[in-house]
């Protein structure tokens, strides 16, 4: 299988590419510098000859998107549309990675794949527009929403807290936002399994099992690092103002994943215990 991975230089790409190679896919890994997804001709030329396009390219600077929504839209929506149009022309399928931010975040039970969307941020709006574009332009596509990612290949909450643990005696962390911390290595494995199983095209949610808050995640991280979790104090999202609103509830349901016969991603706490030595080592490397 000939696979183009757009945005291959990011955190998820760092974990997906080794799995793709192990699966003996014929992979073309295109970083942002190598493929500008906002250029339709470049996308057409890059996609030609491939059987599958995996789009990891995204504007992920959530706060910056509030004042630069046009630029975020160019990557998250127009870029996705360019790849989807090129994939359809080439007779290829597509996998588009999306986000929990397409939802309003005001639910109290896990969001189903067909739940009503209602993004409250520019980032969420542009990612939802990307979903619409891919579904319209390349019907042979998977939309995979995920959330709260961390990994060795890029910045994340886990790496930031690990760094701050060595710089501050006390940390205040938001305790009124709930989600599913998801290791990019587990997500990459899930995406590979989805593709290999040739699951029905459509919308899927791929996040770790279980749920927690940022505060509880930070305490669990301290425990894994052998540090005193009492150094972390809870605070509220209101007290920690940022330009872009964050979903208060980002827990995603996995019914479509289960219906496709796919094993769920493991519990977030189990994954964190295995991930920490690799993720934290990467964050402190020179």
N, C-alpha and C positions, 0 to 999 in steps of 0.2 A: 504494500500500500504506500503510495506516494503522498506525503503529508507536508503541507506548508504550515509552519507555526509563526504567526505574526506576533510581534511583541515578545520574542523569545528571550530577551535579555532581562526580563523582570523576575520577581521572586517566584512566581508560579512556574515560569519557564525553566528556572534553574533546577526544579525538581521533576518537571515533566519530561525534559529532553533525555535524561538517562533512562527513564522508563520506556520511552519511545524507541530508543536504540536497543534496549534489551528485548523489546517486542519485535525487533527486526523490521521496524517501519523504515521506509526510505524518506528521511526527514530533511527538509530544507528549513533551517532555523534563521529567521529574519529578525534582527533587532530593529529598534526604532531608527538607528542610523542607516540601516540597510534597506528598510522599506517604510516609506512615508505613506501611511494608510489614507491620508487625506488627498492623495494623488490618485485619481481613478485609473489613469493609464499605467502607472507603476503597479497598482494592484492587479490590473488585467494581465500584465506581463508576468508578474510574480506567481500568480495562481495557475497560469497555463501549464498543463501537463500534470497537475496534481489531482488526487482523488478526494482529498479532504483538506479543508482549511480550518485550523484552530486559531481563533482570534483571542489572543491575550493582550493585544495592544489596547491601552486605555489611559485616559486622563484620570488619575486617582488622587490628585491634590484636592480633596473635598472642599476645604475652606477657600482655596484660591478660585475654585469654580464659581463661587458666589459672585465674584467681581469680573470673572473671565469666562462667563458661560458660553459665549460664542466660540472661544478657543476650545473649551471642553466639548462642546457639541461637535466641532469639526472632527475630533478624534473619536469620541464615544458613539456618535450617531452617524455622521457622514462617513467616517472611516469604516464603520461596520457595514454601512450600505455599499460602499465601494467593494469591499471584500465579498459581500454576499452576491452582488451583481456579477462579479468576476467568477465566483464559484458556480453560479447557475449557468453562465455562458460556457464554462469548461466542463459541465456535467459532473461537478464535484459536490460533495456534501460539506456542511459547515458546522462547527461547534463554536458557539458564542458564549463567553463567560460573562455573566451579569452579577447583580448585587442585591442584597436585602434592601438597599436604599430606594428601590422602586416602590416599596410599601410605605405607608404613613407612619408605621411604628406605634400605633395606638391600640393594637389588638391585645388580647389576654390569653389567647391560645395560638398554637403554631399556625403560621400562614400556609395555606394550601397553595399548590401550584396555580390554581385557577382563581385565587382570591383577588378581590378588586385591588388594583394598584392605586397609589396616590402619593407620589414622591413629594417631599417637603423641601428638598434641596435642589440646587442646580445640578449637582452631580447625579442625583437620582433621576431627574428629568432627562438628562442627556443619555444615561444608560438605558432608561426605558424606551427612549426614541430609537436607540440602537437595537433593542429587542424587536420593536415593530418593524424596523427596516429589514432585519435578517429574516423574519418570518414571512414578510411580504415578497422579498426578492429571491429568497432561496428556501423554498418549502422543505427541501431535504436538509433540515437543520435541527440541531439540538441547542436550546437555550438553557444554560446551566447557571442558576443563581447560587452564590455562595456568600459567606460573611465572616467577619472577624478573623481574617487570615494572618498568619505569622509564619515565618520560615527563615532559613539561613541566608537566603538570597536577596534580602531587601529589608527596608525599615518596617517595624511593626511595634505594636504595644508591648509585646513580650521583650523584644530587644531593648526598647526604651526603658522599661522598668528595670531590667537587669543592669543597664548602665547607671541609672539613677540610684540604684541600691548602693553603689560604691561612692556616690557623691553626696548623698543626703542621709541624715539620721532618721527623718520622718518623711513619709509620702502620703498625700491625700489623693484618693482614687474614687471615681464616681461609682456609686452603689445603686443607682436607680435606673440603670439601663441593662437589659438582659439580652443575651445572645449565645452563640455557640462558637467558642474559639476553635478554629480549624487550622491544623497544620497543613502547609502547602504540599508536603509529601503525601499525606493521606488523600488530599483532594486530587493530586496528580494521579495517584493510583486509581481513584474512583473514576476519573475521566477516561483513563485507559481502559478500564473495565467496561464502561458505558459504550465506548467505541467498539471494542472487541466483541461485545455481545450483540452489536447491531440493534440496540434497543430502539423502539419506535421513536420517530422524530417527535419533538415537542418540547415542553418546558419541564425542567427537573430542578430540584433543590439538592445541593450537595454540601452539607455542613456536618460537622461532628455531631454525634449523638449527645443527648443531655443538654443542659443549659446552665448558665451562671451569670454573674455580673462582673464588670471590670474589676471591682474591688475584690471579689472572691477569687478571680483569676490571678490578681496580683499577689494575694496571700498564698495561693497554691504555688505560684512561681517562687516566692520566698522560701517556702517549705522545701521545694526541690533544690534550691541553692544552699540549704542549710542555714538560712537566716531567720531571724525572729519575725514572724508575721505580724506581731503586735506593733511593729514600726509603721504599719500601714493603717491609716485612718480613713473611714468612709466620708464621702462628701456627695453633693448632688450635682446634677448636670446644670442646674440653674446657677450654682455658685461657680461653675467652671465654664463661663461663657465662651463660645467660639462663633465665628461668622456663619458657619453652616449648621443647621439643626441636625442632631443625631436622632435616629429612631430610638424611642424608649424601649421598644420591644422588637427584637430582630430574630426571634426564633422561627425557623422555617420547618414546615412539615415535609415528610419524605414519602408521601403516598405513591407518587409516580415512580420514584426510584424503586420502591418495594414491588410495585406492580410489574416492573420490567424484570423482576427476578434478580435484582442486584443486592448484594450484601451491603448493609448500611456502613457508613464510616464509623469508626469506633468512638467510644466515649471520649469527650474532650480531655478529661483528667488523665486517662490512660495514655493518650497521645502526648500530652504535655510532659509526662514523666520520661518518655523516650526522646522527645524532641529537645528538651532543655540543654543537654550537653552539647548538641550540635549547633543549636540556634545561638546560645549564649557564647560559645567559643567563637562563632563567626562574628558576633557583635563586638567582641573585645580583641579580635585579631588586629595587628597593625596594618 
